[in-house]
Amino acid sequence: MVQVQAFLNGEYMPLEECHISPLDRGFIFGDGIYELLPVYKNKPFYLQQHLSRLERSIGEIRINNPYTKSEWEALVETLIQQSSDDNLAIYIQVTRGIAPRDHAFPKDAAASVFAMANPLAIVPQEQLQKGVALITAKDERWQRCDIKVISLLANILAIQDAVQASAVEAIMVRNGFALEGAASNLFVVRDGEVFTHPKDNLILPGITRDFVLELLSELNIPYTEQLIPKEWLYSADEIWITSSTKEVLAATKIDQQVVGNGAPGEVWEKTHALYQQRKMQAPF
Ligand SMILES: Cc1ncc(COP(=O)(O)O)c(C=O)c1O
């Protein structure tokens, strides 16, 4: 079994040696944030964007950022060096620390920082060739989906509904609009134009989403960031989901209905091909 390298509060160690108090506010309240970034051939993908989002999440929930930017960079670099795999998914979590259980912020707790570097799971070839199935789900999350918080109960329940319907992801629908997946962003193609929800408080600003928009510009494929009516999902030519681990993945079924002609579409094919070419050259 591959040993997973981890970091806990200033020390590097194998994952199984990490222990943390049950009074950590991450455990007791889900009071924390996280980040996940892929590493391709030992190079972290869009590291600066991931660290900026991490620092923003920390600030938005009013935790004192325990590290400087260069200390965060060093943490990521050290985990890469210590890991035997070249392709990794680095998970970083920051909580408000360990304190007697009380909802109000503790006066003197230091933030807890945990990180681990797991081998990056490859998207199965069958999913790439045939596309995946999605369901829609009522968005039961709070109103600050732009912060990458560890309290993910609404997302977990939605994804479990998807799994039970033999689908891989649930598209969150709020007030009649399809916003994003429970763990991914959403793209819809109609008549050659690509649509995705604008960056606001109702979606996570995905790093992969930004990368895909850059690729669309490069391919001269028109795109618009706008609200997507739920009904568009059932008349779309193509639907894609994007995330650090799924990259850009075509969906060929939604709520048991066939999307487009039932196969990953040509706009997806072009975008995915360029994605595979460019991901190794992404800035870090
Ligand atoms: C709710 C949600 N939206 C979008 C994304 C995609 O973000 P990224 O492309 O930065 O992985 C994620 C990733 O975990 C997510 O949880």
The ligand as a Gaussian input file, in Angstrom:
#p B3LYP/6-31G(d) Opt

LIG

0 1
 C      -19.051000      22.750000      -4.794000
 C      -17.864000      22.693000      -5.699000
 N      -17.905000      23.379000      -6.853000
 C      -16.867000      23.367000      -7.713000
 C      -15.720000      22.627000      -7.450000
 C      -14.588000      22.622000      -8.443000
 O      -13.504000      23.383000      -7.969000
 P      -12.030000      23.147000      -8.530000
 O      -12.123000      23.201000     -10.012000
 O      -11.237000      24.260000      -7.969000
 O      -11.608000      21.792000      -8.039000
 C      -15.635000      21.904000      -6.265000
 C      -14.427000      21.151000      -5.953000
 O      -14.315000      20.482000      -4.980000
 C      -16.730000      21.943000      -5.349000
 O      -16.685000      21.278000      -4.193000

